[in-house]
Amino acid sequence: MRVRVGVILSLVTATILGSCEWFLEPEDPADDPPATYSVTYQPNGADGGAVPVDDTQYTAGNTVTVLGNTGGLARDGYSFVGWNTASDGDRTAYTTGATFAMPAVDVALYATWSPNPTFTVTYDENGADSGTVPVDTMSYEEGATVTVLGNIGGLRKTGSEFAGWNTAAIGTGTDRAPGDTFAMPAADRTLYAQWSPFSFVAATPTETANYKGIAFGGGLFAAINFNGTNRVMTSADGITWTARSAAEANAWFSLTYGDGLFVAVSTNGTNRVMTSADGATWTARAAAAANDWVSVTHGDGMYVAVSLNGANQVMTSPDGTIWTARTATEAASWSSVSYGNGVFVAVNQAGGVMTSPDGITWTSRTAAETNSWQSVTFGDGLFVAVANSGTNRVMTSPDGVTWTARQAAEANQWVNVTYGDGLFVAVSTTGTNRAMTSADGTTWTATPAATDNSWEAVAYGNGRFVAVGAFGATDRVMYAVWGP
């Protein structure tokens, strides 16, 4: 209590006491100022912004108006929803502009946070027959930036090419290409794989000849024929072709590319091999024997060719120039040879198979059926062979040793098969649909050829399948496209 000092001076002359006295008079308590209290605001987990400041000093019973989030408090993943008298939000809640009577104590108001809703992006294979969809493990708030994933799981659909994603399964929504970004809506989003159908388009060769072989290498397609004026032609895209002169006017049947060199073989002529570093200038080379050489491949630093006849129906060369005769496992019409997974595999028209680790020493193997096997290739860990006769005109093997019969799309005379970009493609000389495709070598889908020519060979390069043919229409080249 504060006291006012009042001085009452009383001078008493007393003979007996002879003294002076001072008296203190107490002050009235009603004159004291009232106690005051404050309101403070706490960020309560905010990672940005500043709390509002209330400078008012309140007495008990005064009306307090709750301030808003004037300092822009923010918390990642949360939204500001108001204030509470407890940091855990379990007591009295206040919104901006609310009022309350000031108690006789200081008050702390804690920011209250509500987790923002999050949404997910999922990917749908939409009819793929192999591979897996990409998985986006992120959770997105509304408005967050989403980056569209690519086809990292290798989705495949036989006879089609992956063409990106769309917000609708039938492609009527919004297209989303891998790498695109978009703002996340306030809902989960599904992106559906889109597939462009595979089809062939006709192209015109440099002359109307009977083309038997095609290969891709060094950024260039090269094709050979057995009866034209210029028996070689080249193309960067498989559409526009340039005539090239062969080393000799032989019946050129097959060519390959390896170690920076094109190598072609023929069934007749003085020199039944020719080589070229660029597909334009060709040099004649002597074969190991005057056989009907019909197939050549390259693998592990070795060129290997097989023939339909002769005493030694295999020949090898480390450089494509000097060739050495080798002995096949049997005297048969060896029609095709390929390399993969560390082994050479050859097939013949009598239903035989042989394998070799080096192209020199060969071992006989048993085919899935004794068909007239015309061509063999390797891709994605699998050998695939096709035939022009038999019940099942396809067979597959992971190692060239054990073979399994597969049903072709149609009972055509299938004469050549290749692999590229996750797809096996075979062509035939007969049938309604003279091409077929497969993502796994097991299940095949018929595909119409560009024309009803006798399609003899197919190769893959520069993102495109290109086939060449003999007989029939003058457009004896066709190339694959995806899309309407």
C-alpha positions as CSV (number, residue, x, y, z in Angstrom):
1,M,0.0,0.0,0.0
2,R,1.3,3.5,-0.9
3,V,1.1,6.0,2.1
4,R,0.9,9.7,2.0
5,V,2.8,11.4,4.6
6,G,0.9,14.1,6.3
7,V,2.7,16.2,8.7
8,I,0.9,17.5,11.6
9,L,3.0,19.6,13.6
10,S,1.9,20.2,17.0
11,L,4.0,22.3,19.1
12,V,3.0,21.8,22.6
13,T,4.6,23.6,25.2
14,A,4.7,21.4,28.1
15,T,6.6,22.1,31.1
16,I,6.4,18.5,32.0
17,L,7.1,16.8,28.5
18,G,8.9,19.6,26.8
19,S,8.7,17.7,23.4
20,C,7.7,17.9,19.6
21,E,5.8,14.9,17.9
22,W,5.3,13.9,14.1
23,F,2.2,11.9,13.0
24,L,1.7,9.7,9.7
25,E,-1.7,9.7,8.1
26,P,-2.6,6.5,5.9
27,E,-3.6,7.0,2.1
28,D,-7.0,5.7,0.7
29,P,-6.5,2.3,-1.3
30,A,-9.1,3.3,-3.9
31,D,-6.5,5.7,-5.3
32,D,-4.1,2.8,-6.6
33,P,-3.9,2.2,-10.5
34,P,-5.3,-1.2,-11.7
35,A,-3.0,-4.1,-12.6
36,T,-2.4,-4.7,-16.4
37,Y,-1.8,-7.8,-18.5
38,S,-0.6,-8.6,-22.0
39,V,-1.5,-10.9,-25.0
40,T,1.4,-12.5,-26.9
41,Y,1.3,-14.7,-30.1
42,Q,3.5,-17.7,-30.5
43,P,4.6,-19.3,-33.9
44,N,4.2,-22.8,-32.6
45,G,6.3,-24.6,-35.3
46,A,6.2,-22.0,-38.1
47,D,9.2,-22.1,-40.4
48,G,8.6,-18.7,-41.9
49,G,7.0,-15.3,-41.3
50,A,6.5,-13.4,-38.1
51,V,4.0,-13.4,-35.3
52,P,1.6,-10.4,-34.9
53,V,2.4,-8.1,-32.0
54,D,-0.3,-6.7,-29.7
55,D,1.2,-3.7,-27.8
56,T,-2.0,-3.1,-25.7
57,Q,-1.8,-3.5,-22.0
58,Y,-5.1,-5.0,-20.8
59,T,-6.8,-4.9,-17.4
60,A,-8.9,-7.8,-16.2
61,G,-12.3,-7.8,-18.0
62,N,-11.1,-5.7,-21.0
63,T,-12.2,-6.9,-24.4
64,V,-9.4,-8.4,-26.5
65,T,-9.7,-8.6,-30.3
66,V,-7.7,-11.5,-31.7
67,L,-5.2,-10.5,-34.4
68,G,-4.8,-12.2,-37.7
69,N,-1.8,-13.8,-39.3
70,T,-0.5,-10.3,-40.3
71,G,3.2,-11.4,-40.3
72,G,2.6,-14.2,-42.8
73,L,3.5,-17.1,-40.5
74,A,4.0,-20.3,-42.6
75,R,4.8,-23.9,-42.0
76,D,5.7,-26.3,-44.8
77,G,2.9,-28.8,-45.5
78,Y,0.4,-27.0,-43.2
79,S,-2.1,-24.2,-43.4
80,F,-2.7,-21.6,-40.7
81,V,-6.2,-22.0,-39.2
82,G,-6.2,-19.7,-36.1
83,W,-4.9,-19.5,-32.5
84,N,-5.3,-21.6,-29.4
85,T,-4.5,-21.0,-25.7
86,A,-2.5,-24.3,-25.8
87,S,0.4,-25.2,-28.1
88,D,-1.2,-28.6,-28.7
89,G,-4.5,-27.0,-29.7
90,D,-6.5,-28.7,-26.9
91,R,-7.8,-25.6,-25.2
92,T,-9.7,-22.6,-26.3
93,A,-9.5,-21.8,-30.1
94,Y,-9.8,-18.4,-31.6
95,T,-10.1,-17.2,-35.2
96,T,-9.0,-13.8,-36.5
97,G,-11.3,-11.1,-35.2
98,A,-12.7,-13.1,-32.4
99,T,-13.0,-11.4,-28.9
100,F,-12.6,-12.5,-25.4
101,A,-12.5,-10.9,-21.9
102,M,-9.0,-10.5,-20.6
103,P,-8.4,-12.6,-17.5
104,A,-6.3,-11.4,-14.6
105,V,-3.2,-13.2,-16.1
106,D,-1.1,-12.8,-19.2
107,V,-2.4,-14.7,-22.2
108,A,-0.3,-16.6,-24.9
109,L,-2.0,-17.5,-28.1
110,Y,-0.4,-20.3,-30.2
111,A,-0.6,-20.6,-33.9
112,T,-2.8,-23.5,-34.9
113,W,-1.8,-25.6,-38.0
114,S,-3.8,-28.0,-40.1
115,P,-2.0,-30.5,-42.4
116,N,-2.5,-29.6,-46.1
117,P,-4.3,-32.3,-48.1
118,T,-2.0,-34.3,-50.4
119,F,-2.7,-36.1,-53.6
120,T,-0.9,-38.8,-55.6
121,V,0.0,-39.5,-59.2
122,T,-0.2,-43.1,-60.5
123,Y,0.6,-44.6,-63.8
124,D,-1.5,-47.2,-65.7
125,E,-0.1,-49.6,-68.2
126,N,-3.3,-49.4,-70.3
127,G,-3.0,-52.7,-72.2
128,A,0.8,-53.3,-72.1
129,D,1.8,-56.9,-72.3
130,S,5.2,-56.6,-70.7
131,G,7.2,-54.2,-68.5
132,T,6.2,-52.3,-65.4
133,V,4.7,-48.9,-64.8
134,P,6.8,-46.2,-63.2
135,V,6.0,-45.5,-59.6
136,D,5.8,-41.9,-58.2
137,T,6.3,-42.1,-54.5
138,M,5.7,-38.4,-53.9
139,S,2.6,-36.9,-52.2
140,Y,1.7,-33.5,-53.7
141,E,-0.2,-30.6,-52.3
142,E,-2.6,-28.8,-54.6
143,G,-0.7,-26.6,-57.0
144,A,2.6,-28.4,-56.5
145,T,4.7,-29.1,-59.6
146,V,4.6,-32.6,-60.9
147,T,7.2,-33.9,-63.3
148,V,5.9,-36.7,-65.5
149,L,8.0,-39.9,-65.4
150,G,9.2,-41.7,-68.5
151,N,8.6,-45.3,-69.4
152,I,11.4,-46.4,-67.1
153,G,9.9,-49.8,-66.5
154,G,10.1,-50.8,-70.2
155,L,6.3,-51.1,-70.9
156,R,5.7,-52.8,-74.2
157,K,2.6,-53.6,-76.2
158,T,3.0,-55.9,-79.2
159,G,2.5,-54.1,-82.5
160,S,2.6,-50.7,-80.9
161,E,5.0,-48.1,-79.6
162,F,4.8,-46.2,-76.4
163,A,3.6,-42.7,-77.1
164,G,3.6,-41.0,-73.7
165,W,0.8,-40.6,-71.2
166,N,-2.7,-39.2,-71.1
167,T,-5.2,-38.3,-68.4
168,A,-7.8,-40.5,-70.1
169,A,-7.3,-44.2,-71.0
170,I,-8.6,-43.7,-74.6
171,G,-6.5,-40.6,-75.1
172,T,-9.2,-38.0,-75.1
173,G,-7.7,-36.2,-72.0
174,T,-4.6,-34.1,-71.7
175,D,-1.4,-35.5,-73.2
176,R,1.6,-35.7,-70.9
177,A,5.0,-36.5,-72.3
178,P,7.9,-37.7,-70.1
179,G,9.6,-34.8,-68.5
180,D,6.5,-32.5,-68.8
181,T,5.4,-30.7,-65.7
182,F,1.9,-29.7,-64.5
183,A,0.3,-28.2,-61.4
184,M,-1.2,-30.8,-59.1
185,P,-5.0,-30.6,-59.0
186,A,-7.0,-31.1,-55.7
187,A,-7.5,-34.7,-56.5
188,D,-5.5,-37.9,-57.2
189,R,-4.3,-38.1,-60.8
190,T,-3.9,-41.3,-63.0
191,L,-1.9,-41.1,-66.2
192,Y,-2.5,-43.8,-68.8
193,A,0.1,-45.2,-71.2
194,Q,-0.7,-44.3,-74.8
195,W,0.1,-46.7,-77.6
196,S,0.7,-45.9,-81.3
197,P,-0.1,-48.8,-83.6
198,F,2.7,-50.3,-85.7
199,S,2.3,-50.3,-89.5
200,F,4.4,-50.3,-92.6
201,V,4.6,-47.6,-95.3
202,A,5.9,-48.3,-98.8
203,A,9.0,-46.7,-100.1
204,T,10.7,-46.8,-103.6
205,P,14.1,-48.5,-104.1
206,T,16.6,-47.1,-106.6
207,E,15.6,-49.8,-109.0
208,T,13.0,-52.6,-109.3
209,A,15.3,-55.5,-108.4
210,N,15.0,-58.5,-106.1
211,Y,16.4,-57.5,-102.8
212,K,17.5,-60.2,-100.4
213,G,19.4,-58.6,-97.6
214,I,19.5,-55.4,-95.4
215,A,21.6,-54.3,-92.5
216,F,22.2,-51.1,-90.5
217,G,25.5,-49.8,-89.4
218,G,27.5,-46.6,-89.1
219,G,24.3,-44.6,-89.3
220,L,23.3,-46.1,-92.6
221,F,21.0,-48.8,-94.0
222,A,22.5,-50.9,-96.8
223,A,20.5,-53.3,-98.9
224,I,21.6,-55.8,-101.6
225,N,19.9,-57.6,-104.5
226,F,20.7,-60.4,-106.8
227,N,19.7,-59.1,-110.2
228,G,19.9,-55.3,-110.4
229,T,22.1,-53.0,-112.3
230,N,23.5,-51.5,-109.1
231,R,23.2,-54.3,-106.6
232,V,23.6,-52.1,-103.5
233,M,21.7,-49.1,-102.3
234,T,22.0,-47.1,-99.1
235,S,19.8,-44.8,-97.0
236,A,20.1,-42.8,-93.8
237,D,16.4,-43.1,-93.0
238,G,15.2,-46.2,-94.9
239,I,13.0,-44.0,-97.1
240,T,15.2,-42.2,-99.6
241,W,17.8,-44.4,-101.3
242,T,21.0,-44.0,-103.3
243,A,22.3,-46.6,-105.8
244,R,25.8,-48.0,-105.2
245,S,27.9,-50.3,-107.3
246,A,28.6,-53.7,-106.0
247,A,32.1,-55.1,-106.2
248,E,30.9,-57.7,-108.6
249,A,27.5,-58.4,-110.3
250,N,26.8,-61.5,-108.1
251,A,23.6,-62.8,-106.5
252,W,24.1,-61.0,-103.2
253,F,22.0,-62.7,-100.5
254,S,23.0,-61.5,-97.1
255,L,24.9,-58.8,-95.3
256,T,25.9,-57.7,-91.8
257,Y,27.7,-54.9,-90.0
258,G,30.3,-55.2,-87.3
259,D,33.6,-53.6,-86.3
260,G,32.9,-50.7,-88.6
261,L,32.5,-52.8,-91.7
262,F,29.7,-54.0,-93.9
263,V,30.2,-57.6,-95.2
264,A,28.0,-59.2,-97.9
265,V,27.9,-62.8,-99.2
266,S,26.5,-64.2,-102.4
267,T,25.5,-67.5,-104.0
268,N,27.6,-67.1,-107.2
269,G,30.5,-65.2,-108.8
270,T,34.2,-65.3,-108.7
271,N,34.5,-63.5,-105.3
272,R,31.5,-64.3,-103.1
273,V,32.3,-61.8,-100.4
274,M,32.5,-58.0,-100.6
275,T,33.2,-55.5,-97.9
276,S,32.6,-51.8,-97.4
277,A,33.5,-49.3,-94.6
278,D,30.8,-46.8,-95.7
279,G,28.2,-48.7,-97.8
280,A,29.2,-46.8,-100.9
281,T,32.5,-48.3,-102.0
282,W,32.8,-52.0,-102.1
283,T,35.7,-54.4,-102.4
284,A,35.6,-58.0,-103.6
285,R,36.9,-60.6,-101.3
286,A,37.5,-64.3,-102.0
287,A,35.3,-66.7,-100.1
288,A,36.7,-69.8,-98.4
289,A,34.9,-71.9,-101.0
290,A,32.6,-71.5,-104.0
291,N,29.5,-72.3,-102.0
292,D,26.0,-70.7,-102.1
293,W,26.6,-68.4,-99.2
294,V,23.3,-67.1,-97.9
295,S,23.8,-65.7,-94.4
296,V,26.5,-63.8,-92.6
297,T,26.7,-62.4,-89.1
298,H,29.2,-60.8,-86.7
299,G,29.9,-61.4,-83.1
300,D,32.8,-61.3,-80.6
301,G,35.3,-60.1,-83.2
302,M,34.4,-62.7,-85.8
303,Y,32.5,-62.8,-89.0
304,V,30.7,-66.1,-89.7
305,A,28.9,-67.2,-92.8
306,V,26.9,-70.3,-93.7
307,S,25.9,-71.8,-97.0
308,L,23.3,-74.0,-98.6
309,N,25.9,-76.5,-100.0
310,G,29.5,-77.4,-100.3
311,A,32.0,-79.5,-98.4
312,N,32.6,-77.0,-95.7
313,Q,29.4,-75.0,-95.1
314,V,30.8,-72.5,-92.6
315,M,33.5,-69.9,-93.1
316,T,35.0,-67.4,-90.6
317,S,37.0,-64.3,-90.8
318,P,38.4,-62.0,-88.1
319,D,38.5,-59.0,-90.5
320,G,36.0,-59.8,-93.3
321,T,38.9,-60.0,-95.8
322,I,40.6,-63.4,-95.3
323,W,38.2,-66.3,-94.9
324,T,38.7,-69.8,-93.5
325,A,36.5,-72.8,-94.3
326,R,34.9,-74.6,-91.3
327,T,33.0,-77.8,-91.0
328,A,29.3,-77.8,-90.1
329,T,27.8,-80.5,-88.0
330,E,26.0,-82.0,-91.0
331,A,25.6,-81.5,-94.7
332,A,22.4,-79.6,-94.9
333,S,21.0,-76.4,-96.4
334,W,22.2,-73.9,-93.7
335,S,20.1,-70.9,-94.2
336,S,20.9,-68.5,-91.4
337,V,23.4,-67.7,-88.6
338,S,23.3,-65.2,-85.7
339,Y,25.2,-64.3,-82.6
340,G,24.1,-63.6,-79.1
341,N,24.9,-64.3,-75.4
342,G,28.4,-65.5,-76.3
343,V,27.3,-68.1,-78.9
344,F,26.8,-68.5,-82.6
345,V,23.6,-70.2,-83.7
346,A,22.8,-71.5,-87.2
347,V,19.6,-73.1,-88.5
348,N,18.9,-75.1,-91.7
349,Q,16.1,-75.9,-94.0
350,A,16.0,-79.6,-92.9
351,G,15.1,-78.7,-89.3
352,G,18.5,-78.7,-87.8
353,V,20.3,-76.4,-85.4
354,M,24.0,-76.1,-84.5
355,T,25.9,-73.8,-82.0
356,S,29.4,-72.7,-81.6
357,P,31.3,-70.5,-79.0
358,D,33.7,-69.2,-81.7
359,G,32.3,-70.0,-85.1
360,I,34.9,-72.7,-85.6
361,T,33.8,-75.7,-83.7
362,W,30.1,-76.6,-83.9
363,T,27.7,-78.8,-81.9
364,S,24.5,-80.2,-83.2
365,R,21.3,-79.2,-81.4
366,T,17.7,-80.3,-81.6
367,A,15.1,-77.9,-83.0
368,A,11.6,-77.6,-81.5
369,E,10.2,-79.0,-84.7
370,T,11.8,-80.2,-88.0
371,N,10.6,-77.3,-90.0
372,S,12.4,-75.5,-92.8
373,W,14.0,-72.9,-90.6
374,Q,14.9,-69.8,-92.6
375,S,16.2,-67.2,-90.2
376,V,17.5,-66.8,-86.7
377,T,18.1,-63.7,-84.6
378,F,19.0,-62.7,-81.1
379,G,17.5,-60.0,-78.8
380,D,16.7,-59.3,-75.2
381,G,18.4,-62.6,-74.0
382,L,16.5,-64.8,-76.5
383,F,17.2,-66.5,-79.8
384,V,14.2,-66.5,-82.2
385,A,14.0,-68.5,-85.4
386,V,11.3,-68.5,-88.1
387,A,10.3,-71.1,-90.7
388,N,8.4,-71.2,-94.0
389,S,6.8,-74.6,-93.1
390,G,5.5,-76.6,-90.2
391,T,2.8,-76.5,-87.5
392,N,4.6,-73.9,-85.3
393,R,6.7,-71.6,-87.5
394,V,8.5,-69.9,-84.6
395,M,10.8,-71.3,-82.0
396,T,12.7,-69.7,-79.2
397,S,15.7,-70.5,-77.0
398,P,17.6,-68.6,-74.3
399,D,20.9,-70.4,-75.1
400,G,20.6,-71.9,-78.6
401,V,20.5,-75.4,-77.0
402,T,17.0,-75.9,-75.8
403,W,14.2,-74.8,-78.1
404,T,10.5,-74.2,-77.6
405,A,7.9,-74.2,-80.4
406,R,5.8,-71.0,-80.7
407,Q,2.8,-70.3,-82.9
408,A,3.3,-67.8,-85.6
409,A,0.6,-65.1,-86.2
410,E,-0.2,-66.7,-89.5
411,A,0.9,-69.9,-91.4
412,N,3.0,-67.8,-93.8
413,Q,6.3,-68.6,-95.3
414,W,8.4,-66.6,-92.8
415,V,11.9,-66.0,-94.1
416,N,13.5,-63.4,-91.9
417,V,13.4,-62.1,-88.4
418,T,15.2,-59.3,-86.5
419,Y,15.1,-57.5,-83.2
420,G,15.2,-53.8,-82.2
421,D,13.8,-51.4,-79.6
422,G,12.2,-54.2,-77.5
423,L,10.4,-55.8,-80.5
424,F,10.9,-58.8,-82.7
425,V,9.7,-58.3,-86.3
426,A,9.4,-61.1,-88.9
427,V,8.5,-60.8,-92.6
428,S,7.2,-63.4,-95.1
429,T,6.9,-64.0,-98.8
430,T,3.3,-65.1,-98.6
431,G,0.1,-64.6,-96.6
432,T,-2.6,-62.1,-95.8
433,N,-0.4,-60.2,-93.3
434,R,3.2,-60.5,-94.3
435,A,4.7,-59.2,-91.1
436,M,4.3,-60.1,-87.5
437,T,5.6,-58.6,-84.3
438,S,6.3,-59.8,-80.8
439,A,7.6,-58.2,-77.6
440,D,8.7,-61.5,-76.1
441,G,9.2,-63.9,-79.0
442,T,6.3,-66.0,-77.7
443,T,3.1,-64.2,-78.6
444,W,2.9,-62.8,-82.1
445,T,0.7,-60.3,-83.7
446,A,-0.1,-60.2,-87.5
447,T,0.8,-56.8,-89.1
448,P,-0.1,-55.9,-92.7
449,A,2.8,-55.3,-95.0
450,A,2.8,-52.1,-97.2
451,T,2.2,-54.2,-100.3
452,D,1.8,-57.9,-101.1
453,N,5.4,-58.3,-102.2
454,S,7.7,-61.2,-101.4
455,W,9.3,-59.6,-98.3
456,E,12.8,-61.1,-97.9
457,A,14.6,-59.3,-95.1
458,V,14.1,-56.8,-92.3
459,A,16.5,-54.7,-90.2
460,Y,16.4,-52.2,-87.4
461,G,18.3,-49.0,-87.1
462,N,18.0,-45.3,-86.4
463,G,14.7,-45.9,-84.5
464,R,13.1,-47.6,-87.4
465,F,12.4,-51.1,-88.9
466,V,13.0,-51.3,-92.6
467,A,12.2,-54.3,-94.9
468,V,13.2,-55.1,-98.5
469,G,11.5,-57.5,-100.9
470,A,11.6,-59.3,-104.2
471,F,8.9,-59.7,-106.9
472,G,5.5,-58.0,-106.8
473,A,5.0,-54.2,-106.8
474,T,7.7,-51.8,-107.6
475,D,7.7,-50.4,-104.0
476,R,10.1,-53.1,-102.7
477,V,11.0,-51.2,-99.6
478,M,8.7,-50.6,-96.6
479,Y,9.4,-48.9,-93.3
480,A,7.6,-49.0,-90.0
481,V,5.7,-46.1,-88.5
482,W,3.8,-45.7,-85.3
483,G,0.6,-43.7,-85.1
484,P,-2.6,-43.2,-87.0
